[in-house]
């Protein structure tokens, strides 16, 4: 498994990717509970997987990739 300690809070470091995709978005380093609540209210994002599959995130990634 890749070293994901840089990306998730310490409590989630030992989890595999299948578990992390179901983890609360606040499990990502730098995402506070307050930010997670704002993401939930604004975009319906509750888990890491929700964030990864969010259409706005995907659109932004596509725009950025095509800008090169």
mmCIF file of the N, C-alpha and C atoms, coordinates in Angstrom:
data_MODEL
# 
_entry.id   MODEL 
# 
loop_
_atom_site.group_PDB 
_atom_site.id 
_atom_site.type_symbol 
_atom_site.label_atom_id 
_atom_site.label_alt_id 
_atom_site.label_comp_id 
_atom_site.label_asym_id 
_atom_site.label_entity_id 
_atom_site.label_seq_id 
_atom_site.pdbx_PDB_ins_code 
_atom_site.Cartn_x 
_atom_site.Cartn_y 
_atom_site.Cartn_z 
_atom_site.occupancy 
_atom_site.B_iso_or_equiv 
_atom_site.pdbx_formal_charge 
_atom_site.auth_seq_id 
_atom_site.auth_comp_id 
_atom_site.auth_asym_id 
_atom_site.auth_atom_id 
_atom_site.pdbx_PDB_model_num 
ATOM 1   N N  . UNK A 1 1  ? 0.853   -1.180 0.000   1.00 0.00 ? 1  UNK A N  1 
ATOM 2   C CA . UNK A 1 1  ? 0.000   0.000  0.000   1.00 0.00 ? 1  UNK A CA 1 
ATOM 3   C C  . UNK A 1 1  ? 0.894   1.238  0.000   1.00 0.00 ? 1  UNK A C  1 
ATOM 4   N N  . UNK A 1 2  ? 0.460   2.253  -0.689  1.00 0.00 ? 2  UNK A N  1 
ATOM 5   C CA . UNK A 1 2  ? 1.191   3.519  -0.757  1.00 0.00 ? 2  UNK A CA 1 
ATOM 6   C C  . UNK A 1 2  ? 1.177   4.207  0.599   1.00 0.00 ? 2  UNK A C  1 
ATOM 7   N N  . UNK A 1 3  ? 2.188   5.044  0.834   1.00 0.00 ? 3  UNK A N  1 
ATOM 8   C CA . UNK A 1 3  ? 2.236   5.817  2.074   1.00 0.00 ? 3  UNK A CA 1 
ATOM 9   C C  . UNK A 1 3  ? 1.271   6.989  1.957   1.00 0.00 ? 3  UNK A C  1 
ATOM 10  N N  . UNK A 1 4  ? 0.143   6.860  2.609   1.00 0.00 ? 4  UNK A N  1 
ATOM 11  C CA . UNK A 1 4  ? -0.872  7.913  2.519   1.00 0.00 ? 4  UNK A CA 1 
ATOM 12  C C  . UNK A 1 4  ? -0.901  8.795  3.750   1.00 0.00 ? 4  UNK A C  1 
ATOM 13  N N  . UNK A 1 5  ? 0.076   8.606  4.631   1.00 0.00 ? 5  UNK A N  1 
ATOM 14  C CA . UNK A 1 5  ? 0.133   9.379  5.862   1.00 0.00 ? 5  UNK A CA 1 
ATOM 15  C C  . UNK A 1 5  ? 0.181   10.879 5.638   1.00 0.00 ? 5  UNK A C  1 
ATOM 16  N N  . UNK A 1 6  ? 0.668   11.289 4.485   1.00 0.00 ? 6  UNK A N  1 
ATOM 17  C CA . UNK A 1 6  ? 0.745   12.723 4.163   1.00 0.00 ? 6  UNK A CA 1 
ATOM 18  C C  . UNK A 1 6  ? -0.617  13.304 3.812   1.00 0.00 ? 6  UNK A C  1 
ATOM 19  N N  . UNK A 1 7  ? -1.555  12.439 3.515   1.00 0.00 ? 7  UNK A N  1 
ATOM 20  C CA . UNK A 1 7  ? -2.837  12.894 2.986   1.00 0.00 ? 7  UNK A CA 1 
ATOM 21  C C  . UNK A 1 7  ? -4.013  12.752 3.942   1.00 0.00 ? 7  UNK A C  1 
ATOM 22  N N  . UNK A 1 8  ? -3.876  11.884 4.940   1.00 0.00 ? 8  UNK A N  1 
ATOM 23  C CA . UNK A 1 8  ? -4.993  11.649 5.861   1.00 0.00 ? 8  UNK A CA 1 
ATOM 24  C C  . UNK A 1 8  ? -4.560  11.904 7.297   1.00 0.00 ? 8  UNK A C  1 
ATOM 25  N N  . UNK A 1 9  ? -5.529  12.163 8.153   1.00 0.00 ? 9  UNK A N  1 
ATOM 26  C CA . UNK A 1 9  ? -5.257  12.342 9.578   1.00 0.00 ? 9  UNK A CA 1 
ATOM 27  C C  . UNK A 1 9  ? -4.703  11.042 10.159  1.00 0.00 ? 9  UNK A C  1 
ATOM 28  N N  . UNK A 1 10 ? -3.953  11.181 11.219  1.00 0.00 ? 10 UNK A N  1 
ATOM 29  C CA . UNK A 1 10 ? -3.267  10.051 11.846  1.00 0.00 ? 10 UNK A CA 1 
ATOM 30  C C  . UNK A 1 10 ? -4.210  8.883  12.147  1.00 0.00 ? 10 UNK A C  1 
ATOM 31  N N  . UNK A 1 11 ? -5.408  9.158  12.572  1.00 0.00 ? 11 UNK A N  1 
ATOM 32  C CA . UNK A 1 11 ? -6.371  8.111  12.911  1.00 0.00 ? 11 UNK A CA 1 
ATOM 33  C C  . UNK A 1 11 ? -6.735  7.230  11.720  1.00 0.00 ? 11 UNK A C  1 
ATOM 34  N N  . UNK A 1 12 ? -6.481  7.695  10.508  1.00 0.00 ? 12 UNK A N  1 
ATOM 35  C CA . UNK A 1 12 ? -6.856  6.957  9.303   1.00 0.00 ? 12 UNK A CA 1 
ATOM 36  C C  . UNK A 1 12 ? -5.663  6.362  8.565   1.00 0.00 ? 12 UNK A C  1 
ATOM 37  N N  . UNK A 1 13 ? -4.456  6.570  9.062   1.00 0.00 ? 13 UNK A N  1 
ATOM 38  C CA . UNK A 1 13 ? -3.243  6.140  8.365   1.00 0.00 ? 13 UNK A CA 1 
ATOM 39  C C  . UNK A 1 13 ? -3.182  4.647  8.092   1.00 0.00 ? 13 UNK A C  1 
ATOM 40  N N  . UNK A 1 14 ? -3.679  3.812  8.968   1.00 0.00 ? 14 UNK A N  1 
ATOM 41  C CA . UNK A 1 14 ? -3.577  2.364  8.788   1.00 0.00 ? 14 UNK A CA 1 
ATOM 42  C C  . UNK A 1 14 ? -4.667  1.741  7.937   1.00 0.00 ? 14 UNK A C  1 
ATOM 43  N N  . UNK A 1 15 ? -5.616  2.533  7.497   1.00 0.00 ? 15 UNK A N  1 
ATOM 44  C CA . UNK A 1 15 ? -6.750  1.990  6.753   1.00 0.00 ? 15 UNK A CA 1 
ATOM 45  C C  . UNK A 1 15 ? -6.383  1.776  5.287   1.00 0.00 ? 15 UNK A C  1 
ATOM 46  N N  . UNK A 1 16 ? -7.031  0.789  4.687   1.00 0.00 ? 16 UNK A N  1 
ATOM 47  C CA . UNK A 1 16 ? -6.799  0.561  3.260   1.00 0.00 ? 16 UNK A CA 1 
ATOM 48  C C  . UNK A 1 16 ? -7.660  1.520  2.442   1.00 0.00 ? 16 UNK A C  1 
ATOM 49  N N  . UNK A 1 17 ? -7.419  1.539  1.151   1.00 0.00 ? 17 UNK A N  1 
ATOM 50  C CA . UNK A 1 17 ? -8.113  2.496  0.293   1.00 0.00 ? 17 UNK A CA 1 
ATOM 51  C C  . UNK A 1 17 ? -9.622  2.263  0.254   1.00 0.00 ? 17 UNK A C  1 
ATOM 52  N N  . UNK A 1 18 ? -10.046 1.017  0.328   1.00 0.00 ? 18 UNK A N  1 
ATOM 53  C CA . UNK A 1 18 ? -11.482 0.720  0.331   1.00 0.00 ? 18 UNK A CA 1 
ATOM 54  C C  . UNK A 1 18 ? -12.170 1.341  1.542   1.00 0.00 ? 18 UNK A C  1 
ATOM 55  N N  . UNK A 1 19 ? -11.491 1.347  2.669   1.00 0.00 ? 19 UNK A N  1 
ATOM 56  C CA . UNK A 1 19 ? -12.054 1.970  3.874   1.00 0.00 ? 19 UNK A CA 1 
ATOM 57  C C  . UNK A 1 19 ? -11.968 3.488  3.783   1.00 0.00 ? 19 UNK A C  1 
ATOM 58  N N  . UNK A 1 20 ? -10.876 3.990  3.256   1.00 0.00 ? 20 UNK A N  1 
ATOM 59  C CA . UNK A 1 20 ? -10.696 5.447  3.166   1.00 0.00 ? 20 UNK A CA 1 
ATOM 60  C C  . UNK A 1 20 ? -11.723 6.109  2.265   1.00 0.00 ? 20 UNK A C  1 
ATOM 61  N N  . UNK A 1 21 ? -12.121 5.447  1.212   1.00 0.00 ? 21 UNK A N  1 
ATOM 62  C CA . UNK A 1 21 ? -13.102 6.041  0.300   1.00 0.00 ? 21 UNK A CA 1 
ATOM 63  C C  . UNK A 1 21 ? -14.438 6.246  1.005   1.00 0.00 ? 21 UNK A C  1 
ATOM 64  N N  . UNK A 1 22 ? -14.677 5.472  2.071   1.00 0.00 ? 22 UNK A N  1 
ATOM 65  C CA . UNK A 1 22 ? -15.914 5.598  2.852   1.00 0.00 ? 22 UNK A CA 1 
ATOM 66  C C  . UNK A 1 22 ? -15.736 6.496  4.081   1.00 0.00 ? 22 UNK A C  1 
ATOM 67  N N  . UNK A 1 23 ? -14.511 6.945  4.317   1.00 0.00 ? 23 UNK A N  1 
ATOM 68  C CA . UNK A 1 23 ? -14.212 7.775  5.492   1.00 0.00 ? 23 UNK A CA 1 
ATOM 69  C C  . UNK A 1 23 ? -14.782 9.180  5.315   1.00 0.00 ? 23 UNK A C  1 
ATOM 70  N N  . UNK A 1 24 ? -15.061 9.856  6.420   1.00 0.00 ? 24 UNK A N  1 
ATOM 71  C CA . UNK A 1 24 ? -15.544 11.236 6.323   1.00 0.00 ? 24 UNK A CA 1 
ATOM 72  C C  . UNK A 1 24 ? -14.513 12.117 5.623   1.00 0.00 ? 24 UNK A C  1 
ATOM 73  N N  . UNK A 1 25 ? -14.990 13.087 4.892   1.00 0.00 ? 25 UNK A N  1 
ATOM 74  C CA . UNK A 1 25 ? -14.086 13.975 4.166   1.00 0.00 ? 25 UNK A CA 1 
ATOM 75  C C  . UNK A 1 25 ? -13.131 14.691 5.129   1.00 0.00 ? 25 UNK A C  1 
ATOM 76  N N  . UNK A 1 26 ? -13.525 14.851 6.376   1.00 0.00 ? 26 UNK A N  1 
ATOM 77  C CA . UNK A 1 26 ? -12.661 15.477 7.378   1.00 0.00 ? 26 UNK A CA 1 
ATOM 78  C C  . UNK A 1 26 ? -11.461 14.598 7.733   1.00 0.00 ? 26 UNK A C  1 
ATOM 79  N N  . UNK A 1 27 ? -11.434 13.358 7.252   1.00 0.00 ? 27 UNK A N  1 
ATOM 80  C CA . UNK A 1 27 ? -10.268 12.498 7.482   1.00 0.00 ? 27 UNK A CA 1 
ATOM 81  C C  . UNK A 1 27 ? -9.067  12.946 6.649   1.00 0.00 ? 27 UNK A C  1 
ATOM 82  N N  . UNK A 1 28 ? -9.300  13.770 5.647   1.00 0.00 ? 28 UNK A N  1 
ATOM 83  C CA . UNK A 1 28 ? -8.212  14.311 4.838   1.00 0.00 ? 28 UNK A CA 1 
ATOM 84  C C  . UNK A 1 28 ? -7.500  15.404 5.617   1.00 0.00 ? 28 UNK A C  1 
ATOM 85  N N  . UNK A 1 29 ? -6.173  15.368 5.591   1.00 0.00 ? 29 UNK A N  1 
ATOM 86  C CA . UNK A 1 29 ? -5.414  16.399 6.298   1.00 0.00 ? 29 UNK A CA 1 
ATOM 87  C C  . UNK A 1 29 ? -5.778  17.776 5.759   1.00 0.00 ? 29 UNK A C  1 
ATOM 88  N N  . UNK A 1 30 ? -6.002  18.691 6.667   1.00 0.00 ? 30 UNK A N  1 
ATOM 89  C CA . UNK A 1 30 ? -6.327  20.059 6.291   1.00 0.00 ? 30 UNK A CA 1 
ATOM 90  C C  . UNK A 1 30 ? -7.803  20.342 6.137   1.00 0.00 ? 30 UNK A C  1 
ATOM 91  N N  . UNK A 1 31 ? -8.644  19.311 6.180   1.00 0.00 ? 31 UNK A N  1 
ATOM 92  C CA . UNK A 1 31 ? -10.090 19.514 6.089   1.00 0.00 ? 31 UNK A CA 1 
ATOM 93  C C  . UNK A 1 31 ? -10.662 19.423 7.506   1.00 0.00 ? 31 UNK A C  1 
ATOM 94  N N  . UNK A 1 32 ? -11.077 20.563 8.020   1.00 0.00 ? 32 UNK A N  1 
ATOM 95  C CA . UNK A 1 32 ? -11.631 20.613 9.370   1.00 0.00 ? 32 UNK A CA 1 
ATOM 96  C C  . UNK A 1 32 ? -13.080 20.133 9.374   1.00 0.00 ? 32 UNK A C  1 
ATOM 97  N N  . UNK A 1 33 ? -13.602 19.908 10.551  1.00 0.00 ? 33 UNK A N  1 
ATOM 98  C CA . UNK A 1 33 ? -15.014 19.534 10.671  1.00 0.00 ? 33 UNK A CA 1 
ATOM 99  C C  . UNK A 1 33 ? -15.909 20.637 10.108  1.00 0.00 ? 33 UNK A C  1 
ATOM 100 N N  . UNK A 1 34 ? -15.519 21.873 10.327  1.00 0.00 ? 34 UNK A N  1 
ATOM 101 C CA . UNK A 1 34 ? -16.300 23.008 9.810   1.00 0.00 ? 34 UNK A CA 1 
ATOM 102 C C  . UNK A 1 34 ? -16.279 23.022 8.281   1.00 0.00 ? 34 UNK A C  1 
ATOM 103 N N  . UNK A 1 35 ? -15.116 22.769 7.693   1.00 0.00 ? 35 UNK A N  1 
ATOM 104 C CA . UNK A 1 35 ? -15.021 22.710 6.235   1.00 0.00 ? 35 UNK A CA 1 
ATOM 105 C C  . UNK A 1 35 ? -15.834 21.533 5.698   1.00 0.00 ? 35 UNK A C  1 
ATOM 106 N N  . UNK A 1 36 ? -15.766 20.404 6.387   1.00 0.00 ? 36 UNK A N  1 
ATOM 107 C CA . UNK A 1 36 ? -16.517 19.220 5.971   1.00 0.00 ? 36 UNK A CA 1 
ATOM 108 C C  . UNK A 1 36 ? -18.021 19.502 5.990   1.00 0.00 ? 36 UNK A C  1 
ATOM 109 N N  . UNK A 1 37 ? -18.481 20.211 7.007   1.00 0.00 ? 37 UNK A N  1 
ATOM 110 C CA . UNK A 1 37 ? -19.896 20.563 7.085   1.00 0.00 ? 37 UNK A CA 1 
ATOM 111 C C  . UNK A 1 37 ? -20.285 21.494 5.941   1.00 0.00 ? 37 UNK A C  1 
ATOM 112 N N  . UNK A 1 38 ? -19.415 22.423 5.599   1.00 0.00 ? 38 UNK A N  1 
ATOM 113 C CA . UNK A 1 38 ? -19.682 23.329 4.475   1.00 0.00 ? 38 UNK A CA 1 
ATOM 114 C C  . UNK A 1 38 ? -19.749 22.559 3.156   1.00 0.00 ? 38 UNK A C  1 
ATOM 115 N N  . UNK A 1 39 ? -18.853 21.592 2.967   1.00 0.00 ? 39 UNK A N  1 
ATOM 116 C CA . UNK A 1 39 ? -18.884 20.765 1.758   1.00 0.00 ? 39 UNK A CA 1 
ATOM 117 C C  . UNK A 1 39 ? -20.176 19.953 1.686   1.00 0.00 ? 39 UNK A C  1 
ATOM 118 N N  . UNK A 1 40 ? -20.607 19.454 2.834   1.00 0.00 ? 40 UNK A N  1 
ATOM 119 C CA . UNK A 1 40 ? -21.853 18.693 2.891   1.00 0.00 ? 40 UNK A CA 1 
ATOM 120 C C  . UNK A 1 40 ? -23.036 19.567 2.499   1.00 0.00 ? 40 UNK A C  1 
ATOM 121 N N  . UNK A 1 41 ? -23.088 20.760 3.075   1.00 0.00 ? 41 UNK A N  1 
ATOM 122 C CA . UNK A 1 41 ? -24.207 21.663 2.796   1.00 0.00 ? 41 UNK A CA 1 
ATOM 123 C C  . UNK A 1 41 ? -24.194 22.165 1.355   1.00 0.00 ? 41 UNK A C  1 
ATOM 124 N N  . UNK A 1 42 ? -23.020 22.523 0.857   1.00 0.00 ? 42 UNK A N  1 
ATOM 125 C CA . UNK A 1 42 ? -22.931 23.120 -0.474  1.00 0.00 ? 42 UNK A CA 1 
ATOM 126 C C  . UNK A 1 42 ? -22.989 22.100 -1.606  1.00 0.00 ? 42 UNK A C  1 
ATOM 127 N N  . UNK A 1 43 ? -22.329 20.954 -1.418  1.00 0.00 ? 43 UNK A N  1 
ATOM 128 C CA . UNK A 1 43 ? -22.174 20.018 -2.526  1.00 0.00 ? 43 UNK A CA 1 
ATOM 129 C C  . UNK A 1 43 ? -22.663 18.604 -2.232  1.00 0.00 ? 43 UNK A C  1 
ATOM 130 N N  . UNK A 1 44 ? -23.145 18.370 -1.018  1.00 0.00 ? 44 UNK A N  1 
ATOM 131 C CA . UNK A 1 44 ? -23.592 17.041 -0.658  1.00 0.00 ? 44 UNK A CA 1 
ATOM 132 C C  . UNK A 1 44 ? -22.457 16.053 -0.422  1.00 0.00 ? 44 UNK A C  1 
ATOM 133 N N  . UNK A 1 45 ? -21.252 16.566 -0.221  1.00 0.00 ? 45 UNK A N  1 
ATOM 134 C CA . UNK A 1 45 ? -20.063 15.735 -0.021  1.00 0.00 ? 45 UNK A CA 1 
ATOM 135 C C  . UNK A 1 45 ? -19.955 15.357 1.454   1.00 0.00 ? 45 UNK A C  1 
ATOM 136 N N  . UNK A 1 46 ? -19.940 14.050 1.729   1.00 0.00 ? 46 UNK A N  1 
ATOM 137 C CA . UNK A 1 46 ? -19.793 13.579 3.109   1.00 0.00 ? 46 UNK A CA 1 
ATOM 138 C C  . UNK A 1 46 ? -18.567 12.686 3.282   1.00 0.00 ? 46 UNK A C  1 
ATOM 139 N N  . UNK A 1 47 ? -18.163 11.973 2.237   1.00 0.00 ? 47 UNK A N  1 
ATOM 140 C CA . UNK A 1 47 ? -17.050 11.043 2.338   1.00 0.00 ? 47 UNK A CA 1 
ATOM 141 C C  . UNK A 1 47 ? -15.948 11.413 1.347   1.00 0.00 ? 47 UNK A C  1 
ATOM 142 N N  . UNK A 1 48 ? -14.799 10.773 1.522   1.00 0.00 ? 48 UNK A N  1 
ATOM 143 C CA . UNK A 1 48 ? -13.695 10.964 0.583   1.00 0.00 ? 48 UNK A CA 1 
ATOM 144 C C  . UNK A 1 48 ? -14.151 10.556 -0.824  1.00 0.00 ? 48 UNK A C  1 
ATOM 145 N N  . UNK A 1 49 ? -14.887 9.481  -0.915  1.00 0.00 ? 49 UNK A N  1 
ATOM 146 C CA . UNK A 1 49 ? -15.403 9.031  -2.210  1.00 0.00 ? 49 UNK A CA 1 
ATOM 147 C C  . UNK A 1 49 ? -16.352 10.032 -2.843  1.00 0.00 ? 49 UNK A C  1 
ATOM 148 N N  . UNK A 1 50 ? -17.217 10.620 -2.026  1.00 0.00 ? 50 UNK A N  1 
ATOM 149 C CA . UNK A 1 50 ? -18.126 11.654 -2.540  1.00 0.00 ? 50 UNK A CA 1 
ATOM 150 C C  . UNK A 1 50 ? -17.331 12.798 -3.154  1.00 0.00 ? 50 UNK A C  1 
ATOM 151 N N  . UNK A 1 51 ? -16.283 13.215 -2.476  1.00 0.00 ? 51 UNK A N  1 
ATOM 152 C CA . UNK A 1 51 ? -15.463 14.308 -2.977  1.00 0.00 ? 51 UNK A CA 1 
ATOM 153 C C  . UNK A 1 51 ? -14.787 13.914 -4.286  1.00 0.00 ? 51 UNK A C  1 
ATOM 154 N N  . UNK A 1 52 ? -14.262 12.699 -4.339  1.00 0.00 ? 52 UNK A N  1 
ATOM 155 C CA . UNK A 1 52 ? -13.567 12.221 -5.530  1.00 0.00 ? 52 UNK A CA 1 
ATOM 156 C C  . UNK A 1 52 ? -14.485 12.129 -6.747  1.00 0.00 ? 52 UNK A C  1 
ATOM 157 N N  . UNK A 1 53 ? -15.749 11.827 -6.511  1.00 0.00 ? 53 UNK A N  1 
ATOM 158 C CA . UNK A 1 53 ? -16.710 11.662 -7.605  1.00 0.00 ? 53 UNK A CA 1 
ATOM 159 C C  . UNK A 1 53 ? -17.556 12.904 -7.868  1.00 0.00 ? 53 UNK A C  1 
ATOM 160 N N  . UNK A 1 54 ? -17.320 13.973 -7.117  1.00 0.00 ? 54 UNK A N  1 
ATOM 161 C CA . UNK A 1 54 ? -18.135 15.177 -7.261  1.00 0.00 ? 54 UNK A CA 1 
ATOM 162 C C  . UNK A 1 54 ? -17.949 15.777 -8.650  1.00 0.00 ? 54 UNK A C  1 
ATOM 163 N N  . UNK A 1 55 ? -19.052 16.066 -9.320  1.00 0.00 ? 55 UNK A N  1 
ATOM 164 C CA . UNK A 1 55 ? -18.961 16.544 -10.701 1.00 0.00 ? 55 UNK A CA 1 
ATOM 165 C C  . UNK A 1 55 ? -18.187 17.856 -10.825 1.00 0.00 ? 55 UNK A C  1 
ATOM 166 N N  . UNK A 1 56 ? -18.270 18.714 -9.838  1.00 0.00 ? 56 UNK A N  1 
ATOM 167 C CA . UNK A 1 56 ? -17.537 19.982 -9.914  1.00 0.00 ? 56 UNK A CA 1 
ATOM 168 C C  . UNK A 1 56 ? -16.036 19.755 -9.777  1.00 0.00 ? 56 UNK A C  1 
ATOM 169 N N  . UNK A 1 57 ? -15.663 18.841 -8.922  1.00 0.00 ? 57 UNK A N  1 
ATOM 170 C CA . UNK A 1 57 ? -14.249 18.486 -8.776  1.00 0.00 ? 57 UNK A CA 1 
ATOM 171 C C  . UNK A 1 57 ? -13.757 17.866 -10.080 1.00 0.00 ? 57 UNK A C  1 
ATOM 172 N N  . UNK A 1 58 ? -14.537 16.965 -10.647 1.00 0.00 ? 58 UNK A N  1 
ATOM 173 C CA . UNK A 1 58 ? -14.145 16.321 -11.903 1.00 0.00 ? 58 UNK A CA 1 
ATOM 174 C C  . UNK A 1 58 ? -14.042 17.330 -13.038 1.00 0.00 ? 58 UNK A C  1 
ATOM 175 N N  . UNK A 1 59 ? -14.974 18.251 -13.112 1.00 0.00 ? 59 UNK A N  1 
ATOM 176 C CA . UNK A 1 59 ? -14.908 19.289 -14.150 1.00 0.00 ? 59 UNK A CA 1 
ATOM 177 C C  . UNK A 1 59 ? -13.658 20.143 -13.989 1.00 0.00 ? 59 UNK A C  1 
ATOM 178 N N  . UNK A 1 60 ? -13.375 20.554 -12.762 1.00 0.00 ? 60 UNK A N  1 
ATOM 179 C CA . UNK A 1 60 ? -12.192 21.381 -12.509 1.00 0.00 ? 60 UNK A CA 1 
ATOM 180 C C  . UNK A 1 60 ? -10.918 20.620 -12.868 1.00 0.00 ? 60 UNK A C  1 
ATOM 181 N N  . UNK A 1 61 ? -10.865 19.330 -12.552 1.00 0.00 ? 61 UNK A N  1 
ATOM 182 C CA . UNK A 1 61 ? -9.689  18.527 -12.902 1.00 0.00 ? 61 UNK A CA 1 
ATOM 183 C C  . UNK A 1 61 ? -9.538  18.439 -14.410 1.00 0.00 ? 61 UNK A C  1 
ATOM 184 N N  . UNK A 1 62 ? -10.632 18.262 -15.128 1.00 0.00 ? 62 UNK A N  1 
ATOM 185 C CA . UNK A 1 62 ? -10.578 18.172 -16.591 1.00 0.00 ? 62 UNK A CA 1 
ATOM 186 C C  . UNK A 1 62 ? -10.099 19.492 -17.188 1.00 0.00 ? 62 UNK A C  1 
ATOM 187 N N  . UNK A 1 63 ? -10.635 20.586 -16.709 1.00 0.00 ? 63 UNK A N  1 
ATOM 188 C CA . UNK A 1 63 ? -10.209 21.914 -17.220 1.00 0.00 ? 63 UNK A CA 1 
ATOM 189 C C  . UNK A 1 63 ? -8.730  22.118 -16.986 1.00 0.00 ? 63 UNK A C  1 
ATOM 190 N N  . UNK A 1 64 ? -8.269  21.780 -15.775 1.00 0.00 ? 64 UNK A N  1 
ATOM 191 C CA . UNK A 1 64 ? -6.859  21.960 -15.470 1.00 0.00 ? 64 UNK A CA 1 
ATOM 192 C C  . UNK A 1 64 ? -5.979  21.065 -16.337 1.00 0.00 ? 64 UNK A C  1 
ATOM 193 N N  . UNK A 1 65 ? -6.380  19.818 -16.532 1.00 0.00 ? 65 UNK A N  1 
ATOM 194 C CA . UNK A 1 65 ? -5.593  18.872 -17.349 1.00 0.00 ? 65 UNK A CA 1 
ATOM 195 C C  . UNK A 1 65 ? -5.532  19.333 -18.806 1.00 0.00 ? 65 UNK A C  1 
ATOM 196 N N  . UNK A 1 66 ? -6.623  19.856 -19.313 1.00 0.00 ? 66 UNK A N  1 
ATOM 197 C CA . UNK A 1 66 ? -6.663  20.289 -20.709 1.00 0.00 ? 66 UNK A CA 1 
ATOM 198 C C  . UNK A 1 66 ? -5.983  21.641 -20.918 1.00 0.00 ? 66 UNK A C  1 
ATOM 199 N N  . UNK A 1 67 ? -5.632  22.319 -19.846 1.00 0.00 ? 67 UNK A N  1 
ATOM 200 C CA . UNK A 1 67 ? -5.004  23.627 -19.989 1.00 0.00 ? 67 UNK A CA 1 
ATOM 201 C C  . UNK A 1 67 ? -3.523  23.526 -20.324 1.00 0.00 ? 67 UNK A C  1 
ATOM 202 N N  . UNK A 1 68 ? -2.967  22.333 -20.283 1.00 0.00 ? 68 UNK A N  1 
ATOM 203 C CA . UNK A 1 68 ? -1.525  22.158 -20.542 1.00 0.00 ? 68 UNK A CA 1 
ATOM 204 C C  . UNK A 1 68 ? -1.259  21.943 -22.010 1.00 0.00 ? 68 UNK A C  1 
# 
